Amino acid sequence: MVALPVAVVARSGLSGGIDAFVRALWHPVARAALLLTLESAAVMALVNAFMGTLTAYVLVRYRFPGRRLLNLLIDLPFAIPTLVAGLMLVVLLGPGAPLGRSLESAGLRVVYAPASIVLCLLFVTLPFVVRAVEPVLRELDPAEEEAARTLGASDITAFRRVVLPALTPAILSGALLSFSRALGEFGSIVVVAGNIPRRTLTAAVFVFGEVESGNPQAASAMALVLITISFAVLVLVDAFSRKRVHA
């Protein structure tokens, strides 16, 4: 179910030889699309690592009104089509929306700009870091933090010296999974980014465009690169997971 389609894509991408494979990827539009995808996914992963860890910490360590609703909302990106996520961002931040007009008047355009890609990726990958960090936090004994505070450590120092080292493998695993997921995001981006070559065209949308244009070899070449990067990321995730289980 998985290996056969991957093998077919690899065969198609390399059907013209290594030179044709390199030429397809070195085309300015393809190169810009891949670079934009990697940059957007990297920015998203960094933000997601911070915000996801903070959200998981709040959910585990605090009790407050609306906590259960917040917990349910975190999994919402898994339950709705990504096209709907793109539509929501257009309705919220598009040129015809009050908030979108306010941002544009201040010189900040979100929809049909690279910023919209990062926002879409943050929305669809929100649960990865939260759900990776949350079970690890539940297993940690709060008494260790309390002991650090008793010895004179501030809340930030206690978190940095006691909690964060234990969470690091889970944070890295969640961030890498969100990075891998972002590489292939299509539905939300195709709605909000504008898909302008060398500006807002991502790798996944580039693949779709090449298929529609009758150029499956270039589409397969880009797809093969994305598959290779995703597989390498999953190997890293497995390594961090093993480290977490061993710890």
C-alpha positions as YAML, in Angstrom:
chain: A
units: angstrom
residues:
- id: 1
  name: MET
  ca: [0.00, 0.00, 0.00]
- id: 2
  name: VAL
  ca: [2.88, 2.40, 0.65]
- id: 3
  name: ALA
  ca: [6.00, 0.95, -0.92]
- id: 4
  name: LEU
  ca: [4.51, 0.32, -4.38]
- id: 5
  name: PRO
  ca: [3.27, 3.91, -4.98]
- id: 6
  name: VAL
  ca: [6.58, 5.29, -3.70]
- id: 7
  name: ALA
  ca: [8.49, 2.98, -6.04]
- id: 8
  name: VAL
  ca: [6.35, 4.08, -9.00]
- id: 9
  name: VAL
  ca: [6.94, 7.76, -8.20]
- id: 10
  name: ALA
  ca: [10.69, 7.12, -7.91]
- id: 11
  name: ARG
  ca: [10.70, 5.31, -11.25]
- id: 12
  name: SER
  ca: [8.78, 8.12, -12.93]
- id: 13
  name: GLY
  ca: [10.96, 10.84, -11.41]
- id: 14
  name: LEU
  ca: [14.16, 9.12, -12.53]
- id: 15
  name: SER
  ca: [12.81, 7.91, -15.89]
- id: 16
  name: GLY
  ca: [14.77, 10.53, -17.81]
- id: 17
  name: GLY
  ca: [18.01, 9.86, -15.97]
- id: 18
  name: ILE
  ca: [19.82, 11.82, -13.30]
- id: 19
  name: ASP
  ca: [20.44, 14.78, -15.61]
- id: 20
  name: ALA
  ca: [16.73, 15.20, -16.36]
- id: 21
  name: PHE
  ca: [15.94, 14.77, -12.67]
- id: 22
  name: VAL
  ca: [18.37, 17.53, -11.71]
- id: 23
  name: ARG
  ca: [17.16, 19.81, -14.52]
- id: 24
  name: ALA
  ca: [13.56, 19.42, -13.39]
- id: 25
  name: LEU
  ca: [14.44, 20.39, -9.84]
- id: 26
  name: TRP
  ca: [16.87, 23.14, -10.86]
- id: 27
  name: HIS
  ca: [14.24, 24.98, -12.86]
- id: 28
  name: PRO
  ca: [13.80, 28.42, -11.21]
- id: 29
  name: VAL
  ca: [10.11, 27.83, -10.44]
- id: 30
  name: ALA
  ca: [10.71, 24.36, -8.97]
- id: 31
  name: ARG
  ca: [13.72, 25.53, -6.98]
- id: 32
  name: ALA
  ca: [11.83, 28.51, -5.55]
- id: 33
  name: ALA
  ca: [8.83, 26.32, -4.68]
- id: 34
  name: LEU
  ca: [10.96, 23.81, -2.79]
- id: 35
  name: LEU
  ca: [12.89, 26.52, -0.96]
- id: 36
  name: LEU
  ca: [9.68, 28.31, 0.04]
- id: 37
  name: THR
  ca: [8.22, 25.03, 1.31]
- id: 38
  name: LEU
  ca: [11.28, 24.23, 3.43]
- id: 39
  name: GLU
  ca: [11.51, 27.76, 4.83]
- id: 40
  name: SER
  ca: [7.80, 27.93, 5.68]
- id: 41
  name: ALA
  ca: [7.87, 24.48, 7.29]
- id: 42
  name: ALA
  ca: [10.95, 25.39, 9.34]
- id: 43
  name: VAL
  ca: [9.42, 28.63, 10.63]
- id: 44
  name: MET
  ca: [6.18, 26.82, 11.43]
- id: 45
  name: ALA
  ca: [8.03, 24.04, 13.28]
- id: 46
  name: LEU
  ca: [9.88, 26.54, 15.49]
- id: 47
  name: VAL
  ca: [6.70, 28.43, 16.37]
- id: 48
  name: ASN
  ca: [4.81, 25.18, 16.87]
- id: 49
  name: ALA
  ca: [7.49, 23.82, 19.19]
- id: 50
  name: PHE
  ca: [7.19, 26.85, 21.46]
- id: 51
  name: MET
  ca: [3.43, 27.35, 21.35]
- id: 52
  name: GLY
  ca: [2.66, 23.63, 21.42]
- id: 53
  name: THR
  ca: [4.81, 23.09, 24.50]
- id: 54
  name: LEU
  ca: [3.24, 26.10, 26.23]
- id: 55
  name: THR
  ca: [-0.28, 24.87, 25.39]
- id: 56
  name: ALA
  ca: [0.46, 21.36, 26.64]
- id: 57
  name: TYR
  ca: [1.91, 22.76, 29.88]
- id: 58
  name: VAL
  ca: [-1.20, 24.87, 30.50]
- id: 59
  name: LEU
  ca: [-3.53, 21.95, 29.80]
- id: 60
  name: VAL
  ca: [-1.68, 19.57, 32.12]
- id: 61
  name: ARG
  ca: [-0.72, 21.82, 35.01]
- id: 62
  name: TYR
  ca: [-3.68, 24.22, 35.28]
- id: 63
  name: ARG
  ca: [-7.43, 23.93, 35.78]
- id: 64
  name: PHE
  ca: [-9.57, 26.75, 34.38]
- id: 65
  name: PRO
  ca: [-13.01, 27.33, 32.83]
- id: 66
  name: GLY
  ca: [-13.07, 26.24, 29.19]
- id: 67
  name: ARG
  ca: [-10.14, 23.85, 29.57]
- id: 68
  name: ARG
  ca: [-12.09, 20.91, 28.13]
- id: 69
  name: LEU
  ca: [-13.23, 23.02, 25.16]
- id: 70
  name: LEU
  ca: [-9.64, 24.10, 24.50]
- id: 71
  name: ASN
  ca: [-8.56, 20.47, 24.63]
- id: 72
  name: LEU
  ca: [-11.16, 19.58, 22.00]
- id: 73
  name: LEU
  ca: [-10.30, 22.54, 19.77]
- id: 74
  name: ILE
  ca: [-6.67, 21.41, 19.56]
- id: 75
  name: ASP
  ca: [-7.73, 18.27, 17.69]
- id: 76
  name: LEU
  ca: [-10.08, 20.16, 15.36]
- id: 77
  name: PRO
  ca: [-7.48, 20.43, 12.52]
- id: 78
  name: PHE
  ca: [-7.44, 16.62, 12.38]
- id: 79
  name: ALA
  ca: [-11.22, 16.50, 11.95]
- id: 80
  name: ILE
  ca: [-11.89, 19.08, 9.22]
- id: 81
  name: PRO
  ca: [-10.71, 19.19, 5.59]
- id: 82
  name: THR
  ca: [-7.70, 21.41, 5.07]
- id: 83
  name: LEU
  ca: [-9.62, 23.24, 2.35]
- id: 84
  name: VAL
  ca: [-11.95, 24.43, 5.10]
- id: 85
  name: ALA
  ca: [-8.95, 25.71, 7.04]
- id: 86
  name: GLY
  ca: [-7.88, 27.75, 4.03]
- id: 87
  name: LEU
  ca: [-11.38, 29.09, 3.59]
- id: 88
  name: MET
  ca: [-11.52, 30.17, 7.23]
- id: 89
  name: LEU
  ca: [-8.29, 32.13, 6.87]
- id: 90
  name: VAL
  ca: [-9.56, 33.82, 3.70]
- id: 91
  name: VAL
  ca: [-12.81, 34.78, 5.42]
- id: 92
  name: LEU
  ca: [-10.91, 36.06, 8.45]
- id: 93
  name: LEU
  ca: [-7.92, 37.77, 6.83]
- id: 94
  name: GLY
  ca: [-8.83, 38.21, 3.17]
- id: 95
  name: PRO
  ca: [-8.96, 41.60, 1.43]
- id: 96
  name: GLY
  ca: [-12.72, 41.73, 1.87]
- id: 97
  name: ALA
  ca: [-12.65, 41.02, 5.61]
- id: 98
  name: PRO
  ca: [-12.51, 43.90, 8.14]
- id: 99
  name: LEU
  ca: [-9.43, 42.46, 9.84]
- id: 100
  name: GLY
  ca: [-7.75, 41.84, 6.49]
- id: 101
  name: ARG
  ca: [-8.41, 45.42, 5.37]
- id: 102
  name: SER
  ca: [-7.03, 46.75, 8.65]
- id: 103
  name: LEU
  ca: [-3.86, 44.74, 8.28]
- id: 104
  name: GLU
  ca: [-3.40, 45.81, 4.66]
- id: 105
  name: SER
  ca: [-3.87, 49.48, 5.59]
- id: 106
  name: ALA
  ca: [-1.07, 48.99, 8.10]
- id: 107
  name: GLY
  ca: [1.13, 47.57, 5.34]
- id: 108
  name: LEU
  ca: [0.78, 43.92, 6.32]
- id: 109
  name: ARG
  ca: [-0.77, 41.63, 3.73]
- id: 110
  name: VAL
  ca: [-1.44, 38.10, 4.93]
- id: 111
  name: VAL
  ca: [-3.65, 36.32, 2.39]
- id: 112
  name: TYR
  ca: [-2.04, 35.71, -1.03]
- id: 113
  name: ALA
  ca: [1.35, 36.29, 0.57]
- id: 114
  name: PRO
  ca: [4.00, 33.98, 2.11]
- id: 115
  name: ALA
  ca: [2.67, 34.74, 5.62]
- id: 116
  name: SER
  ca: [-0.56, 32.93, 4.76]
- id: 117
  name: ILE
  ca: [1.40, 29.73, 4.11]
- id: 118
  name: VAL
  ca: [2.91, 29.75, 7.61]
- id: 119
  name: LEU
  ca: [-0.50, 30.46, 9.16]
- id: 120
  name: CYS
  ca: [-2.06, 27.55, 7.27]
- id: 121
  name: LEU
  ca: [0.72, 25.23, 8.33]
- id: 122
  name: LEU
  ca: [0.39, 26.32, 11.96]
- id: 123
  name: PHE
  ca: [-3.32, 25.58, 11.87]
- id: 124
  name: VAL
  ca: [-3.11, 22.10, 10.34]
- id: 125
  name: THR
  ca: [-0.12, 20.97, 12.45]
- id: 126
  name: LEU
  ca: [-1.15, 22.42, 15.83]
- id: 127
  name: PRO
  ca: [-1.94, 19.05, 17.48]
- id: 128
  name: PHE
  ca: [1.41, 17.39, 16.75]
- id: 129
  name: VAL
  ca: [3.58, 19.06, 19.40]
- id: 130
  name: VAL
  ca: [0.75, 19.37, 21.94]
- id: 131
  name: ARG
  ca: [-0.15, 15.69, 21.77]
- id: 132
  name: ALA
  ca: [3.50, 14.63, 21.81]
- id: 133
  name: VAL
  ca: [4.39, 16.71, 24.88]
- id: 134
  name: GLU
  ca: [1.20, 16.23, 26.89]
- id: 135
  name: PRO
  ca: [1.68, 12.56, 27.95]
- id: 136
  name: VAL
  ca: [5.29, 13.21, 28.94]
- id: 137
  name: LEU
  ca: [4.22, 16.12, 31.12]
- id: 138
  name: ARG
  ca: [1.61, 13.95, 32.82]
- id: 139
  name: GLU
  ca: [4.30, 11.45, 33.76]
- id: 140
  name: LEU
  ca: [6.56, 14.07, 35.35]
- id: 141
  name: ASP
  ca: [6.29, 14.51, 39.09]
- id: 142
  name: PRO
  ca: [5.42, 18.15, 39.96]
- id: 143
  name: ALA
  ca: [7.27, 17.62, 43.24]
- id: 144
  name: GLU
  ca: [10.55, 17.97, 41.36]
- id: 145
  name: GLU
  ca: [9.62, 21.48, 40.26]
- id: 146
  name: GLU
  ca: [8.45, 22.32, 43.77]
- id: 147
  name: ALA
  ca: [11.75, 21.09, 45.16]
- id: 148
  name: ALA
  ca: [13.64, 23.33, 42.73]
- id: 149
  name: ARG
  ca: [11.55, 26.33, 43.81]
- id: 150
  name: THR
  ca: [12.14, 25.47, 47.46]
- id: 151
  name: LEU
  ca: [15.87, 25.61, 46.75]
- id: 152
  name: GLY
  ca: [15.48, 29.13, 45.38]
- id: 153
  name: ALA
  ca: [14.88, 28.60, 41.67]
- id: 154
  name: SER
  ca: [12.41, 30.86, 39.88]
- id: 155
  name: ASP
  ca: [9.51, 29.39, 37.91]
- id: 156
  name: ILE
  ca: [11.38, 29.90, 34.64]
- id: 157
  name: THR
  ca: [14.58, 28.36, 36.02]
- id: 158
  name: ALA
  ca: [12.69, 25.38, 37.41]
- id: 159
  name: PHE
  ca: [11.04, 24.80, 34.06]
- id: 160
  name: ARG
  ca: [14.31, 25.21, 32.15]
- id: 161
  name: ARG
  ca: [16.42, 23.01, 34.43]
- id: 162
  name: VAL
  ca: [13.90, 20.38, 35.53]
- id: 163
  name: VAL
  ca: [11.02, 20.10, 33.06]
- id: 164
  name: LEU
  ca: [12.49, 21.10, 29.70]
- id: 165
  name: PRO
  ca: [15.25, 18.42, 29.57]
- id: 166
  name: ALA
  ca: [12.63, 15.71, 30.05]
- id: 167
  name: LEU
  ca: [10.38, 17.25, 27.40]
- id: 168
  name: THR
  ca: [13.04, 17.88, 24.76]
- id: 169
  name: PRO
  ca: [12.76, 14.52, 22.92]
- id: 170
  name: ALA
  ca: [8.97, 14.85, 22.77]
- id: 171
  name: ILE
  ca: [9.18, 18.48, 21.60]
- id: 172
  name: LEU
  ca: [11.64, 17.56, 18.87]
- id: 173
  name: SER
  ca: [9.52, 14.59, 17.79]
- id: 174
  name: GLY
  ca: [6.38, 16.72, 17.57]
- id: 175
  name: ALA
  ca: [8.16, 19.54, 15.75]
- id: 176
  name: LEU
  ca: [9.70, 17.15, 13.23]
- id: 177
  name: LEU
  ca: [6.35, 15.46, 12.63]
- id: 178
  name: SER
  ca: [4.74, 18.83, 12.02]
- id: 179
  name: PHE
  ca: [7.60, 19.74, 9.66]
- id: 180
  name: SER
  ca: [7.11, 16.53, 7.72]
- id: 181
  name: ARG
  ca: [3.35, 17.07, 7.58]
- id: 182
  name: ALA
  ca: [3.86, 20.63, 6.33]
- id: 183
  name: LEU
  ca: [5.95, 19.53, 3.37]
- id: 184
  name: GLY
  ca: [2.95, 17.95, 1.69]
- id: 185
  name: GLU
  ca: [0.21, 20.40, 2.70]
- id: 186
  name: PHE
  ca: [-1.92, 21.29, -0.29]
- id: 187
  name: GLY
  ca: [-5.59, 21.93, 0.50]
- id: 188
  name: SER
  ca: [-5.35, 25.01, 2.70]
- id: 189
  name: ILE
  ca: [-2.41, 26.56, 0.85]
- id: 190
  name: VAL
  ca: [-3.98, 26.35, -2.60]
- id: 191
  name: VAL
  ca: [-6.86, 28.47, -1.28]
- id: 192
  name: VAL
  ca: [-4.97, 31.26, 0.51]
- id: 193
  name: ALA
  ca: [-1.51, 31.55, -1.04]
- id: 194
  name: GLY
  ca: [-2.39, 32.71, -4.55]
- id: 195
  name: ASN
  ca: [0.10, 30.18, -5.99]
- id: 196
  name: ILE
  ca: [2.27, 32.81, -7.64]
- id: 197
  name: PRO
  ca: [5.41, 31.19, -9.15]
- id: 198
  name: ARG
  ca: [8.62, 32.12, -7.36]
- id: 199
  name: ARG
  ca: [6.63, 33.94, -4.67]
- id: 200
  name: THR
  ca: [3.82, 31.90, -3.08]
- id: 201
  name: LEU
  ca: [3.95, 28.63, -5.03]
- id: 202
  name: THR
  ca: [4.83, 25.71, -2.73]
- id: 203
  name: ALA
  ca: [6.21, 22.31, -3.70]
- id: 204
  name: ALA
  ca: [2.94, 20.42, -3.28]
- id: 205
  name: VAL
  ca: [1.03, 22.92, -5.42]
- id: 206
  name: PHE
  ca: [3.88, 22.81, -7.94]
- id: 207
  name: VAL
  ca: [3.42, 19.03, -8.21]
- id: 208
  name: PHE
  ca: [-0.28, 19.50, -8.85]
- id: 209
  name: GLY
  ca: [0.39, 22.13, -11.49]
- id: 210
  name: GLU
  ca: [2.90, 19.94, -13.33]
- id: 211
  name: VAL
  ca: [0.46, 17.02, -13.36]
- id: 212
  name: GLU
  ca: [-2.26, 19.29, -14.75]
- id: 213
  name: SER
  ca: [0.20, 20.59, -17.37]
- id: 214
  name: GLY
  ca: [1.02, 17.09, -18.59]
- id: 215
  name: ASN
  ca: [4.55, 16.99, -17.16]
- id: 216
  name: PRO
  ca: [4.49, 13.98, -14.81]
- id: 217
  name: GLN
  ca: [8.28, 13.58, -14.83]
- id: 218
  name: ALA
  ca: [8.83, 17.00, -13.20]
- id: 219
  name: ALA
  ca: [5.96, 16.37, -10.80]
- id: 220
  name: SER
  ca: [7.42, 12.98, -9.83]
- id: 221
  name: ALA
  ca: [10.89, 14.48, -9.39]
- id: 222
  name: MET
  ca: [9.58, 17.03, -6.90]
- id: 223
  name: ALA
  ca: [7.41, 14.40, -5.21]
- id: 224
  name: LEU
  ca: [10.43, 12.12, -4.84]
- id: 225
  name: VAL
  ca: [12.38, 14.90, -3.11]
- id: 226
  name: LEU
  ca: [9.50, 15.54, -0.70]
- id: 227
  name: ILE
  ca: [9.18, 11.82, 0.04]
- id: 228
  name: THR
  ca: [12.91, 11.54, 0.70]
- id: 229
  name: ILE
  ca: [12.93, 14.51, 3.07]
- id: 230
  name: SER
  ca: [9.83, 13.23, 4.89]
- id: 231
  name: PHE
  ca: [11.36, 9.78, 5.28]
- id: 232
  name: ALA
  ca: [14.57, 11.26, 6.69]
- id: 233
  name: VAL
  ca: [12.51, 13.30, 9.16]
- id: 234
  name: LEU
  ca: [10.59, 10.18, 10.23]
- id: 235
  name: VAL
  ca: [13.90, 8.42, 10.88]
- id: 236
  name: LEU
  ca: [14.84, 11.28, 13.21]
- id: 237
  name: VAL
  ca: [11.45, 11.12, 14.91]
- id: 238
  name: ASP
  ca: [11.93, 7.40, 15.50]
- id: 239
  name: ALA
  ca: [15.35, 8.07, 17.01]
- id: 240
  name: PHE
  ca: [13.96, 10.70, 19.39]
- id: 241
  name: SER
  ca: [11.05, 8.42, 20.31]
- id: 242
  name: ARG
  ca: [13.43, 5.62, 21.17]
- id: 243
  name: LYS
  ca: [15.48, 8.03, 23.25]
- id: 244
  name: ARG
  ca: [12.34, 9.15, 25.09]
- id: 245
  name: VAL
  ca: [11.25, 5.57, 25.80]
- id: 246
  name: HIS
  ca: [14.75, 4.68, 26.99]
- id: 247
  name: ALA
  ca: [14.78, 7.72, 29.31]
...
